[in-house]
Amino acid sequence: MDITWTVGVLTTGVENVQPLAGGIEATQAEAIEAASDALVVAAMGRGRQEYRVCVADTLIGVVPGLTEQGDVDLFGLAETLPRITSNDR
């Protein structure tokens, strides 16, 4: 079963999502991991923006949190997709 994933950014003042990364993985777990990795890389380069992540047919809007120092919380962001897509919630 092939699972498609994409990551995009909705930059302030822009109406359309700009695609940043995407791919096809063999399992949903692999697609979630790939999308999560791409999301973290995007946030490292673009900072705190509104990101759109799609895994299979599920679209998720993500705005990264901040650390106490005011930096984008990349560690928390890395845990976001696996946590909200988990069946064990």
Buried (B, 14 or more C-beta within 10 A) or exposed (E): EEBBBBBBBBEEEEEEBEEBBBBEBEEBEBBBBBBBBBBBBBBEEBEBBBBBBBBBEEEBEBEBEEEEEEEBBBEEBBEBBEEEBEEEE
